[in-house]
Amino acid sequence: MVPLASGFDSRHSIESARRALAARLQAAGIEQPSLDARLLVGAALGLDLTGLITLAARQLTPEEAVRLEGYAQRRLAHEPVARILGVREFWGLPFRLSEATLVPRPDTETVVERALELYREQRLSRPPVIADIGTGSGAILLALLHELPQASGVGTDLSLTALHTASGNAAALGLADRASFVACSYAAALRGPFDLIVSNPPYIPAGEIPKLSIEVREHDPHLALDGGNDGYDAYRALIPQAAGLLAPGGALIVEAGQGQARAIETLMAVAALSVDRPPKADLAGIPRAVSARKMPP
C-alpha cells in the first residue's frame, strides 16, 4: 500500500504508518525524522521499540490513527517531541515536563559530570548537601541525588509550576525524602552551607531569542532563556549568592552558553572563588560546565 500524503487510518500498518510519518517529517525539514517518527508512533500506540518491531504488520485502530495524526500535526508545527510526549530522558532518568520547564538537554549532563568529579575530590566525612538554582524540572538536582544516595538537596525556582513539576519528578524517582523545593529568586531564600551548588541559568542574550529555532523560542519558557542584554544577568546575581552559601571546599558549577565561559570565570574570581580547572566541554567541544571552589580560610 502507498502511504497517504497526510493523515492516518486503519489501512495503515504500524510499519507503514511509521514510514509515512518519517517521510512527512523529512519533507518538512524536521531533523531526525526517523527517530521522531518512531517515538511518536510508539507513544500513540503505547509500544516500546520491541513492540513496534514485533507488531509491525498490525493495522492501526481508528483511535490510534487519530491520536497519531494529532501528534504528527504538532511535530510538523515544530513542537518538540519531548513537549508532545510530556517527558524527556536526562541522565538515564525520565523527567516529566511542563510549560514552565526547559526540555533537559544532553549538554547539561556536563554539569552533573563536573559536580560528581568535584564531590569525589572533597572526601567529605558526612552526607553532601546540594543546591540547584533555577531547578526547572529538577533534572540536575535529581540526577545528582540519584548518583549520591547519602546526599540531600534543595531546588529553587521563581515558577511555582516548575517547582510542582520538579516535586512530582522527585516523587516519581523515589527521591522525595531527600529533595525539597523553594520559590525564590536564584538563591535568595537559601541558608547554607552547601557542598555543591549547581545551576543551568538563563543565558541567552535577549536580542538573540528571536533567532533561536522554533522548537526553542516558541516552546521553552522565556524566563528560563532570557539572560538579559548580554546574557550574564543570572550569573551576576547567582555567583555572589553562591559564594556566600558554599561550605569551605565546596564547589559551584554552572552551565555556560557558547563563548561565555571565560567571562563567567572572571565573575567567579571576583566573588573570591577559585577556578582551578578548565570548563568541561560538551560533545560538540563547547566549554559548557564552568566551576570554581570556595577555598578554606
Secondary structure per residue as TSV (DSSP state, phi and psi in degrees):
chain	resnum	aa	ss	phi	psi
A	1	M	-	360.0	140.2
A	2	V	-	-86.8	124.9
A	3	P	-	-60.4	144.9
A	4	L	-	-64.4	151.0
A	5	A	S	-63.0	-33.3
A	6	S	S	-153.7	154.2
A	7	G	-	84.1	153.6
A	8	F	-	-125.8	150.8
A	9	D	-	-147.1	-177.5
A	10	S	T	-72.0	-3.2
A	11	R	T	-78.2	-16.2
A	12	H	-	-78.9	134.2
A	13	S	B	-80.2	167.1
A	14	I	H	-58.1	-43.9
A	15	E	H	-67.3	-43.7
A	16	S	H	-68.2	-32.9
A	17	A	H	-65.2	-42.9
A	18	R	H	-61.2	-45.1
A	19	R	H	-65.5	-40.7
A	20	A	H	-63.8	-42.1
A	21	L	H	-66.8	-42.2
A	22	A	H	-59.0	-40.4
A	23	A	H	-65.9	-40.9
A	24	R	H	-65.0	-41.6
A	25	L	H	-66.3	-41.7
A	26	Q	H	-62.8	-42.5
A	27	A	H	-64.1	-26.9
A	28	A	T	-87.8	2.4
A	29	G	T	79.0	19.7
A	30	I	-	-76.0	131.7
A	31	E	S	-68.9	148.6
A	32	Q	S	51.7	53.7
A	33	P	H	-62.3	-36.6
A	34	S	H	-67.0	-44.1
A	35	L	H	-64.0	-46.3
A	36	D	H	-60.5	-41.9
A	37	A	H	-62.0	-43.4
A	38	R	H	-62.3	-43.8
A	39	L	H	-65.6	-41.0
A	40	L	H	-71.9	-41.1
A	41	V	H	-63.7	-43.7
A	42	G	H	-60.1	-42.2
A	43	A	H	-68.2	-41.1
A	44	A	H	-64.3	-32.1
A	45	L	H	-102.7	-6.0
A	46	G	T	69.0	36.3
A	47	L	-	-121.0	142.6
A	48	D	-	-86.6	-176.0
A	49	L	H	-60.0	-40.8
A	50	T	H	-61.8	-42.3
A	51	G	H	-63.8	-39.9
A	52	L	H	-61.9	-35.2
A	53	I	H	-76.1	-49.1
A	54	T	H	-71.2	-26.7
A	55	L	T	-107.5	21.5
A	56	A	T	-55.6	-32.9
A	57	A	T	-86.1	-8.3
A	58	R	-	-68.7	140.9
A	59	Q	B	-80.3	150.8
A	60	L	-	-68.3	145.4
A	61	T	-	-79.8	160.1
A	62	P	H	-56.4	-39.4
A	63	E	H	-65.0	-41.3
A	64	E	H	-64.5	-39.7
A	65	A	H	-62.7	-43.6
A	66	V	H	-64.4	-44.9
A	67	R	H	-62.6	-44.0
A	68	L	H	-65.1	-40.4
A	69	E	H	-64.1	-36.1
A	70	G	H	-62.1	-44.1
A	71	Y	H	-62.2	-42.2
A	72	A	H	-60.4	-45.5
A	73	Q	H	-62.7	-38.6
A	74	R	H	-66.5	-41.6
A	75	R	H	-70.1	-36.3
A	76	L	H	-64.8	-23.0
A	77	A	T	-87.2	10.0
A	78	H	T	71.7	24.3
A	79	E	-	-75.9	128.9
A	80	P	-	-60.1	147.1
A	81	V	H	-56.1	-40.8
A	82	A	H	-61.2	-35.6
A	83	R	H	-69.1	-39.9
A	84	I	H	-63.9	-43.9
A	85	L	H	-81.6	-21.3
A	86	G	T	77.3	13.2
A	87	V	E	-150.7	148.3
A	88	R	E	-142.7	139.0
A	89	E	E	-82.2	137.2
A	90	F	E	-144.5	128.6
A	91	W	T	57.0	31.8
A	92	G	T	76.2	9.1
A	93	L	E	-117.8	145.7
A	94	P	E	-84.7	132.3
A	95	F	E	-123.7	123.0
A	96	R	E	-71.3	146.9
A	97	L	-	-114.5	164.3
A	98	S	-	-143.6	175.0
A	99	E	T	-64.8	-15.7
A	100	A	T	-96.2	2.1
A	101	T	S	-119.1	144.5
A	102	L	-	-65.2	155.4
A	103	V	-	-78.2	117.2
A	104	P	-	-58.6	137.6
A	105	R	-	-118.7	153.6
A	106	P	G	-56.4	-32.3
A	107	D	G	-55.6	-35.5
A	108	T	G	-71.3	-17.5
A	109	E	H	-63.6	-20.6
A	110	T	H	-63.7	-31.0
A	111	V	H	-65.4	-43.0
A	112	V	H	-63.1	-45.2
A	113	E	H	-59.6	-47.4
A	114	R	H	-66.6	-38.4
A	115	A	H	-62.6	-42.3
A	116	L	H	-65.7	-39.6
A	117	E	H	-60.3	-46.3
A	118	L	H	-71.9	-36.1
A	119	Y	H	-60.3	-44.0
A	120	R	H	-63.6	-27.5
A	121	E	H	-78.2	-20.4
A	122	Q	H	-71.7	-29.9
A	123	R	-	50.4	53.5
A	124	L	-	-70.2	148.2
A	125	S	S	-97.5	9.0
A	126	R	S	-141.1	164.5
A	127	P	-	-63.2	137.9
A	128	P	-	-74.4	151.9
A	129	V	E	-118.3	131.7
A	130	I	E	-123.1	143.9
A	131	A	E	-123.9	136.7
A	132	D	E	-119.1	111.9
A	133	I	E	-92.2	120.5
A	134	G	T	74.7	56.3
A	135	T	-	-69.4	-27.1
A	136	G	T	60.4	-120.1
A	137	S	T	-75.0	-5.9
A	138	G	S	86.5	10.2
A	139	A	H	-57.9	-49.3
A	140	I	H	-67.0	-50.4
A	141	L	H	-58.8	-47.8
A	142	L	H	-71.5	-32.1
A	143	A	H	-62.3	-42.2
A	144	L	H	-67.9	-41.6
A	145	L	H	-64.9	-34.0
A	146	H	H	-63.5	-38.8
A	147	E	H	-79.7	-25.4
A	148	L	-	-119.6	88.0
A	149	P	T	-62.0	-19.4
A	150	Q	T	-92.6	-8.9
A	151	A	-	-79.8	156.9
A	152	S	E	-130.9	163.5
A	153	G	E	-164.1	168.8
A	154	V	E	-133.2	141.1
A	155	G	E	-116.5	140.1
A	156	T	E	-115.7	153.3
A	157	D	E	-164.2	151.4
A	158	L	S	-74.8	-27.1
A	159	S	-	-90.3	121.6
A	160	L	H	-66.9	-32.2
A	161	T	H	-64.1	-43.6
A	162	A	H	-61.8	-42.6
A	163	L	H	-64.7	-37.2
A	164	H	H	-63.2	-41.4
A	165	T	H	-63.4	-46.8
A	166	A	H	-61.9	-41.5
A	167	S	H	-63.2	-39.4
A	168	G	H	-64.4	-38.9
A	169	N	H	-65.5	-40.1
A	170	A	H	-60.6	-42.7
A	171	A	H	-65.6	-43.2
A	172	A	H	-64.7	-30.3
A	173	L	T	-91.9	3.5
A	174	G	T	72.8	28.2
A	175	L	-	-117.7	8.3
A	176	A	T	-62.8	-27.8
A	177	D	T	-75.2	-12.3
A	178	R	T	-117.9	2.8
A	179	A	E	-126.3	133.5
A	180	S	E	-127.7	162.4
A	181	F	E	-137.9	139.0
A	182	V	E	-133.4	136.0
A	183	A	E	-87.0	118.2
A	184	C	S	-169.1	170.0
A	185	S	S	-83.3	114.0
A	186	Y	T	53.0	-118.2
A	187	A	T	-108.7	20.6
A	188	A	T	-59.2	-32.0
A	189	A	T	-95.8	3.5
A	190	L	-	-90.4	153.2
A	191	R	-	-128.9	124.0
A	192	G	-	-79.4	-163.7
A	193	P	-	-87.8	154.5
A	194	F	E	-118.9	145.0
A	195	D	E	-86.4	-31.3
A	196	L	E	-135.6	131.2
A	197	I	E	-121.5	125.4
A	198	V	E	-124.9	155.2
A	199	S	E	-164.6	140.6
A	200	N	-	-116.4	83.9
A	201	P	-	-81.8	167.8
A	202	P	-	-65.6	127.4
A	203	Y	-	-137.8	10.9
A	204	I	B	-84.3	125.3
A	205	P	-	-56.2	137.2
A	206	A	G	-53.6	-38.7
A	207	G	G	-70.4	-14.6
A	208	E	G	-91.1	-15.2
A	209	I	G	-59.3	-42.3
A	210	P	G	-63.1	-15.7
A	211	K	G	-92.1	-5.9
A	212	L	S	-70.3	164.8
A	213	S	-	-61.3	155.0
A	214	I	H	-56.6	-40.0
A	215	E	H	-55.8	-36.1
A	216	V	H	-88.8	-54.3
A	217	R	H	-68.1	-26.1
A	218	E	T	-98.2	-12.3
A	219	H	T	-127.4	-21.6
A	220	D	S	-87.6	144.9
A	221	P	-	-66.4	130.3
A	222	H	G	-62.4	-30.0
A	223	L	G	-58.3	-31.2
A	224	A	G	-91.3	-1.9
A	225	L	T	-109.9	-40.4
A	226	D	B	-75.8	108.6
A	227	G	-	-97.2	17.7
A	228	G	-	86.7	-174.0
A	229	N	S	-57.9	-39.1
A	230	D	S	-110.3	-1.5
A	231	G	S	90.7	0.7
A	232	Y	-	-112.3	6.9
A	233	D	H	-56.7	-45.2
A	234	A	H	-64.6	-40.3
A	235	Y	H	-65.3	-39.1
A	236	R	H	-63.2	-31.8
A	237	A	H	-82.0	-46.9
A	238	L	H	-83.4	-29.4
A	239	I	H	-64.2	-48.2
A	240	P	H	-62.9	-37.8
A	241	Q	H	-60.7	-46.2
A	242	A	H	-63.1	-40.1
A	243	A	H	-58.5	-35.1
A	244	G	H	-79.5	-13.5
A	245	L	H	-104.1	-13.4
A	246	L	E	-75.1	141.6
A	247	A	E	-71.6	155.0
A	248	P	E	-54.7	129.2
A	249	G	E	87.1	-8.4
A	250	G	E	-71.8	165.3
A	251	A	E	-131.2	144.9
A	252	L	E	-108.5	131.0
A	253	I	E	-131.0	123.4
A	254	V	E	-127.7	151.0
A	255	E	E	-81.7	143.7
A	256	A	-	-121.6	149.1
A	257	G	-	-79.4	170.1
A	258	Q	T	-60.4	128.2
A	259	G	T	81.2	6.1
A	260	Q	-	-100.9	-11.5
A	261	A	H	-58.9	-44.7
A	262	R	H	-65.2	-41.9
A	263	A	H	-65.2	-36.3
A	264	I	H	-67.0	-40.9
A	265	E	H	-60.0	-37.9
A	266	T	H	-63.2	-43.7
A	267	L	H	-62.2	-37.3
A	268	M	H	-65.5	-42.7
A	269	A	H	-64.7	-39.0
A	270	V	H	-61.6	-31.7
A	271	A	T	-85.4	14.2
A	272	A	T	66.8	28.7
A	273	L	-	-98.5	148.1
A	274	S	B	-99.0	117.7
A	275	V	-	-90.5	106.5
A	276	D	-	-111.6	7.9
A	277	R	S	-160.1	157.3
A	278	P	-	-66.5	157.5
A	279	P	-	-60.0	153.8
A	280	K	E	-86.0	126.9
A	281	A	E	-86.5	151.9
A	282	D	-	-83.5	-174.2
A	283	L	T	-66.5	-20.2
A	284	A	T	-88.1	0.8
A	285	G	S	84.8	7.6
A	286	I	-	-83.2	126.8
A	287	P	E	-58.2	117.6
A	288	R	E	-121.1	-46.4
A	289	A	E	-101.9	109.1
A	290	V	E	-101.6	132.9
A	291	S	E	-137.4	156.9
A	292	A	E	-155.2	157.1
A	293	R	E	-111.2	155.4
A	294	K	-	-94.8	112.8
A	295	M	-	-74.7	142.1
A	296	P	-	-60.6	148.6
A	297	P	-	-65.6	360.0
